[in-house]
Amino acid sequence: MTLIKSISGIRGTIGGRTGDNLTPIDTVKFAAAYGTFIKNKNVGKKKITIVIGRDARISGGMVSGLVSDTLVGLGIHVIDLGLSTTPTVEIAVPLEKADGGIILTASHNPKQWNALKLLNEKGEFLNGEDGKTILEIADKEAFEFADVDDLGSVKKKKNYIKKHIKEVLKLKLVDKKAIKKAKFKVVVDGVNSTGGIAIPALLKELGVKCVELYCEPNGHFPHNPEPLKEHLEDISKLVVKKKADFGIVVDPDVDRLALISEDGSMFGEEYTLVACADYVLGKMNGGNTVSNLSSSRALRDVTEQHGGTYTASAVGEVNVVQMMKDTDTVIGGEGNGGIIYPASHYGRDSLVGVALFLSHLAHKKISCKELRDSYPSYFMSKNKIQLTPEIDVDKILATMAEKYKDEDVNTIDGVKIDFAEEWIHLRKSNTEPIIRIYTEAKSQEKADDLAERFITEIKEII
């Protein structure tokens, strides 16, 4: 199967041979490397603490136990949130004054996958330099475990999703009164993970009637957990059947948010950020925004309408966050439905996204479909080419950049080629052995055609 080591963590499939998959030995080794990295950053500190939390996937309990016990063996004290969400762990790290955090989730990957995603003391993802250091520690096995009298401890805190919700409700632009007055009815697809705990609980606090679909956190994903149109037929039908105002879909670790309009059509995960940004910018009389190179031009258009400046970053949450800090951004994120709202914290957060979207819709007093139709209309096509070891991705990307050098070409992250009314972004994935191919145009047909054209060109090079 697959084991992927990167600066953002380690991700792989459960079972198989050590070094080829995410086995217990690989899990312990990488947890020890991260724990050692944190200890090296805090030399002389008497008590080092790391927060951990996991999504509901089947292997979560096993992986969590391995990680927790490894950290204890290093003399580190663990705060275990149990079933949690990625943004909940991110919020917990600074609230607990911890030295770091580990989220045990493979995000949108299928159930056979799991991963260790690593945070710093701010509850933010590690930068490239720190990630590289951890990989070197793991490779050299440069860790030393504690004596019996110096072992760490484990403290379980299972109320953090409630704390997270309270933090969301404190946000100035979350209009609880307007939301309750609107009497929304919403269908929620929690893909049988921790979104099935967090999102209904948030909606209840906001006075929203919730119809639950796949909200039992048992880790048996009822469909492909990536919140894309082709995986969301069940909720689309249920939204119409229940005459709901809209539908909410999250991925297993609840950092990506997709919406379904009242007629069962996709609001579009690209437009989740657009809508939330429209609301925030409107209330703040403008401001700057950031998304990554693979995100829709619609955010740029809406930002400029509010008098702000839009900037594109390399793909990856850590890159988006750094660009947001550099440009004093009021809201940003990624076009995959990831909302990053600095007034809360620097991490993708579906709970924040839901609360801001509900506030926006309550103020607008129009339907979800009408809101979607009010934004600039772009259509995206998201494709991928599976990689094999003999494929030279760098050579492919360099060839494409040279071929289209007369166009507007950006090579900070793969190759993005901007044409007058459409664009394509080609890049090697950080989390899967694939080349991602994203296109955007003024119609779905044009976006699909552009993607097919480049897929053919790439296959000819291969």
C-alpha positions in Angstrom: 0.0 0.0 0.0 1.4 3.5 0.8 3.4 5.4 3.4 4.0 9.1 2.7 6.4 11.1 4.8 6.4 14.8 4.4 7.1 18.0 6.3 3.4 18.1 7.4 3.5 14.7 9.0 3.3 11.0 8.2 0.3 9.5 6.4 -0.3 5.9 5.2 -2.5 2.9 5.1 -3.0 0.6 8.1 -1.4 -2.9 8.0 1.3 -4.4 5.8 5.0 -4.1 6.1 7.0 -1.7 8.2 8.3 1.2 6.1 5.7 0.6 3.4 2.6 1.3 5.4 1.5 3.1 8.6 2.3 0.2 10.9 2.5 0.4 14.7 6.3 0.5 14.4 6.1 3.5 11.9 3.6 5.2 14.2 5.8 4.9 17.3 8.9 5.9 15.4 7.4 9.1 14.1 5.6 10.0 17.4 9.0 9.6 19.1 10.6 11.9 16.5 8.0 14.6 17.1 8.2 14.2 20.9 12.0 14.5 20.7 11.7 17.6 18.5 9.4 19.2 21.1 11.8 18.3 24.0 14.7 19.7 22.1 12.8 23.0 21.7 12.1 23.1 25.4 15.4 22.1 27.0 15.3 22.7 30.7 11.5 22.9 31.0 10.3 20.7 33.8 6.9 19.7 32.3 6.3 19.3 28.6 2.7 18.8 27.4 1.3 17.7 24.1 -2.4 17.6 23.2 -3.7 14.8 21.0 -7.1 14.1 19.5 -8.5 11.9 16.7 -11.2 11.5 14.2 -13.5 8.5 14.3 -11.8 6.3 11.8 -11.6 2.6 12.7 -7.8 2.6 13.4 -8.0 5.8 15.5 -8.0 4.1 18.9 -5.0 1.9 18.1 -3.0 4.8 16.6 -3.9 7.1 19.5 -2.8 4.6 22.1 0.5 4.1 20.3 1.2 7.8 20.1 0.1 8.5 23.6 2.2 5.8 25.2 5.3 6.8 23.1 5.1 10.3 24.3 4.7 9.1 27.9 7.8 7.0 27.4 9.7 10.1 26.4 8.6 11.8 29.7 6.0 14.0 28.0 2.6 14.7 29.6 -0.3 14.0 27.3 -3.7 15.7 27.2 -6.0 13.3 25.3 -9.1 14.9 23.8 -10.4 11.5 22.5 -12.8 11.9 19.6 -12.2 15.4 18.4 -11.8 17.5 15.3 -8.7 19.1 13.8 -9.8 22.7 14.6 -10.7 21.6 18.2 -7.2 20.3 18.8 -5.8 23.5 17.3 -7.8 25.6 19.7 -7.0 23.3 22.7 -3.2 23.6 22.3 -3.0 27.3 23.3 -5.9 27.1 25.7 -4.0 24.3 27.6 -0.7 26.2 27.3 0.7 23.0 25.7 4.0 22.8 23.8 2.5 21.1 20.7 -0.3 18.9 19.4 -0.9 15.9 17.2 -4.1 15.3 15.3 -4.7 11.6 14.3 -6.6 11.8 11.1 -6.1 11.2 7.4 -8.6 14.0 6.6 -10.4 13.2 3.4 -8.7 9.9 2.7 -10.7 6.6 2.8 -11.0 4.5 6.0 -7.9 2.4 5.5 -5.7 5.5 5.9 -4.6 7.3 9.0 -2.0 10.0 9.7 -0.2 12.1 12.4 -0.6 15.8 11.7 1.7 18.0 13.8 1.2 21.3 15.5 3.4 23.9 17.2 2.7 25.6 20.5 0.3 28.0 18.8 -1.9 25.2 17.6 -0.7 25.8 14.0 0.8 23.4 11.6 4.6 23.2 11.6 6.6 25.0 9.0 8.8 23.2 6.4 12.0 23.6 8.4 10.6 22.1 11.5 9.0 19.3 9.5 12.3 18.5 7.9 14.0 18.3 11.3 11.4 15.8 12.5 12.0 13.6 9.4 15.7 13.7 10.1 15.2 12.7 13.8 13.0 9.8 12.7 15.5 8.7 10.0 18.4 8.6 12.5 16.2 7.3 15.3 17.8 10.0 17.4 15.4 9.7 20.4 16.1 8.8 24.0 13.4 7.6 26.3 12.9 8.5 29.9 13.8 6.6 33.1 11.0 5.0 35.0 10.8 7.8 37.5 10.5 10.4 34.7 7.8 9.0 32.6 5.0 11.2 31.5 1.3 11.0 32.3 -2.0 11.0 30.4 -4.9 13.3 31.3 -8.2 12.7 29.3 -10.4 15.7 28.6 -13.5 14.8 26.6 -15.4 18.1 26.7 -13.3 20.1 24.2 -15.8 20.1 21.4 -18.2 21.9 23.7 -15.4 24.4 24.6 -14.7 24.8 20.9 -18.4 25.6 20.2 -18.3 28.2 23.1 -15.3 29.8 21.4 -17.1 30.0 18.1 -20.2 31.6 19.7 -18.0 34.3 21.3 -17.0 35.6 17.9 -18.2 39.1 17.3 -19.5 38.4 13.8 -21.5 35.3 14.7 -25.0 36.7 15.0 -26.8 34.3 17.3 -30.0 36.3 17.5 -30.3 36.7 13.7 -29.7 32.9 13.2 -32.3 31.9 15.8 -34.8 34.3 14.3 -34.3 32.9 10.8 -35.5 29.4 12.0 -33.3 27.5 9.7 -33.7 23.8 9.0 -30.4 22.1 7.9 -29.4 18.6 6.9 -25.9 17.5 8.2 -23.8 14.7 6.7 -21.1 13.9 9.2 -19.6 11.0 7.2 -19.9 8.9 10.4 -17.0 10.8 12.0 -16.6 13.5 14.6 -18.4 16.1 12.4 -21.5 14.1 13.4 -20.8 15.2 17.0 -19.6 18.7 16.5 -21.9 20.2 13.8 -25.3 19.1 15.2 -24.2 20.4 18.7 -23.2 23.7 17.2 -26.5 24.0 15.3 -28.5 23.2 18.5 -26.7 26.1 20.3 -27.6 28.4 17.4 -31.3 27.4 17.4 -31.1 25.6 14.1 -33.2 22.5 13.4 -30.9 19.7 12.4 -31.7 16.6 10.3 -28.8 14.2 10.9 -27.4 11.9 8.1 -24.4 9.6 8.8 -23.7 11.3 12.1 -22.8 8.2 14.1 -19.0 8.4 14.8 -18.2 4.8 14.1 -15.5 5.3 11.4 -17.5 3.4 8.8 -17.6 6.0 6.1 -20.9 5.6 4.1 -19.3 7.2 1.0 -16.0 8.5 -0.2 -15.2 11.0 2.6 -13.9 13.8 0.3 -16.9 16.3 0.1 -17.2 16.4 -3.6 -20.3 16.4 -5.7 -20.0 12.9 -7.0 -20.0 11.6 -3.4 -23.0 13.6 -2.0 -26.0 12.2 -3.8 -27.7 11.0 -0.5 -27.6 14.4 1.2 -28.7 16.2 -2.0 -31.8 14.1 -2.1 -32.5 14.4 1.6 -32.2 18.2 1.6 -35.0 18.4 -1.0 -37.1 15.6 0.7 -37.0 17.4 4.1 -37.5 20.8 2.5 -34.4 22.1 4.3 -32.9 25.5 3.8 -29.5 23.9 2.9 -27.2 21.0 3.7 -23.9 20.8 5.4 -21.1 18.3 4.6 -17.8 18.0 6.4 -14.8 15.7 6.0 -13.8 13.2 8.8 -11.7 15.7 10.7 -14.0 18.7 10.2 -11.7 21.2 8.6 -13.4 21.2 5.2 -17.0 22.5 4.7 -19.2 21.9 1.7 -22.8 23.2 1.3 -25.9 21.9 -0.6 -28.5 24.4 -1.7 -32.2 23.9 -1.0 -32.8 22.4 -4.5 -30.2 19.8 -3.9 -27.6 21.5 -6.1 -24.0 22.0 -4.9 -23.3 25.4 -3.5 -19.7 24.5 -4.4 -16.9 24.0 -1.9 -15.0 26.7 -3.6 -17.8 29.1 -2.8 -18.0 28.3 1.0 -15.0 30.6 1.5 -16.3 33.1 -1.0 -19.6 33.5 0.9 -18.0 33.7 4.4 -15.5 36.2 3.1 -18.3 38.3 1.5 -20.0 38.4 5.0 -16.8 39.3 6.9 -15.6 41.9 4.4 -19.0 43.5 4.3 -19.2 43.8 8.1 -15.6 45.1 8.3 -15.9 47.5 5.4 -13.2 45.7 3.5 -10.0 43.9 4.2 -7.5 41.5 2.6 -8.0 37.9 1.7 -5.8 34.9 0.8 -6.4 31.5 -0.8 -4.1 29.1 -2.6 -3.3 28.9 -6.2 -5.8 26.1 -6.8 -8.7 28.2 -5.5 -11.4 30.0 -7.5 -11.0 33.5 -8.9 -14.4 34.3 -7.3 -12.7 35.2 -4.0 -10.5 37.7 -5.7 -13.5 39.3 -7.4 -15.5 39.5 -4.2 -12.5 40.9 -2.3 -12.0 43.6 -4.8 -15.7 44.5 -4.8 -15.3 45.3 -1.1 -12.1 47.3 -1.7 -9.7 44.8 -0.4 -6.6 43.0 -1.9 -6.5 39.3 -2.7 -3.2 37.3 -2.7 -2.6 33.7 -3.8 -0.3 31.4 -1.8 1.3 28.0 -2.5 -1.0 25.1 -1.7 -1.0 23.9 1.9 -2.5 25.3 5.0 0.9 26.4 6.5 1.5 28.4 3.3 -1.9 30.0 3.3 -1.5 30.9 7.0 1.9 32.5 6.5 0.7 34.6 3.6 -2.3 35.7 5.6 0.0 36.9 8.4 2.2 38.6 5.9 -0.7 40.5 4.3 -2.7 41.2 7.4 -5.6 39.2 6.1 -9.1 39.3 7.8 -10.2 35.9 6.3 -8.7 33.3 4.0 -8.4 29.6 3.4 -8.4 27.1 0.7 -10.9 26.4 -2.1 -11.6 22.9 -0.8 -14.0 24.4 1.8 -11.3 25.3 4.3 -12.2 28.5 6.2 -9.4 30.3 8.2 -10.6 33.1 10.3 -7.8 34.8 12.3 -10.3 36.3 14.8 -10.8 32.7 16.0 -7.5 31.0 15.1 -5.1 30.3 12.2 -6.5 26.9 11.1 -9.2 25.6 8.8 -12.4 25.4 10.9 -15.8 24.1 9.6 -17.5 25.1 12.9 -16.4 28.7 12.3 -17.4 28.4 8.7 -20.9 27.2 9.5 -21.5 30.0 12.1 -20.3 32.7 9.7 -22.4 31.3 6.8 -25.5 31.1 8.9 -25.0 34.7 10.0 -24.6 35.8 6.4 -27.7 33.9 5.2 -29.7 35.3 8.1 -28.7 38.8 7.3 -29.3 38.5 3.6 -32.8 37.0 4.0 -32.6 35.1 0.7 -32.3 31.4 -0.1 -29.0 29.5 -0.3 -29.4 29.1 -4.1 -30.1 32.9 -4.5 -27.0 33.6 -2.5 -24.9 31.3 -4.6 -26.3 32.8 -7.8 -25.3 36.3 -6.6 -21.6 35.5 -6.9 -19.3 35.5 -10.0 -19.9 32.3 -11.9 -16.9 30.1 -12.4 -16.7 26.4 -12.9 -13.9 24.0 -11.8 -12.8 20.6 -12.9 -10.6 18.6 -10.4 -8.7 15.7 -11.8 -5.7 13.6 -11.0 -3.2 11.3 -12.6 -1.9 8.3 -10.6 1.9 8.3 -10.2 4.3 5.3 -10.5 7.9 5.4 -9.3 9.4 5.8 -12.8 7.4 9.0 -13.6 9.6 12.1 -13.4 7.0 14.7 -12.2 9.5 17.6 -12.1 10.4 17.0 -15.7 6.7 16.9 -16.7 6.0 20.2 -14.9 9.1 21.9 -16.3 8.1 20.8 -19.8 4.6 22.2 -19.4 6.0 25.5 -18.1 8.3 25.8 -21.0 5.6 25.0 -23.5 3.3 27.7 -22.2 6.0 30.3 -21.3 4.2 33.0 -23.4 1.2 32.8 -21.0 1.0 34.0 -17.4 2.9 31.2 -15.7 3.4 30.8 -11.9 5.9 28.2 -10.6 5.9 28.8 -6.9 3.9 25.5 -6.4 3.9 23.2 -9.4 2.8 25.1 -12.5 -0.2 27.4 -12.8 -1.0 28.8 -16.2 -3.4 31.7 -16.4 -5.2 32.3 -19.7 -7.5 35.2 -20.3 -10.7 33.5 -19.1 -9.5 30.3 -17.6 -6.6 28.7 -15.7 -5.0 25.4 -15.0 -2.9 24.3 -12.0 -0.7 21.2 -12.1 1.1 20.1 -9.0 2.3 17.0 -7.2 0.2 16.1 -4.2 1.7 16.3 -0.7 -0.6 13.6 0.6 -1.1 11.1 -2.2 1.0 9.7 -5.1 -0.8 11.7 -7.7 -0.5 14.8 -9.9 -3.5 17.1 -9.2 -4.9 18.9 -12.2 -7.3 21.8 -11.3 -8.9 24.0 -14.0 -11.4 26.8 -13.9 -13.4 28.5 -16.7 -16.7 30.3 -17.3 -18.5 27.1 -18.0 -18.2 23.5 -16.8 -17.7 22.3 -20.4 -14.8 24.6 -20.9 -13.2 23.6 -17.5 -13.6 19.9 -18.3 -12.2 20.4 -21.9 -9.2 22.3 -20.6 -8.5 19.5 -18.1 -8.8 16.8 -20.7 -6.5 18.7 -23.0 -3.7 18.9 -20.4 -4.2 15.3 -19.2 -3.7 14.1 -22.8 -0.6 16.3 -23.1 0.9 15.0 -19.8 0.2 11.4 -20.8 2.0 12.0 -24.1 5.0 13.2 -22.1 4.9 10.2 -19.8 
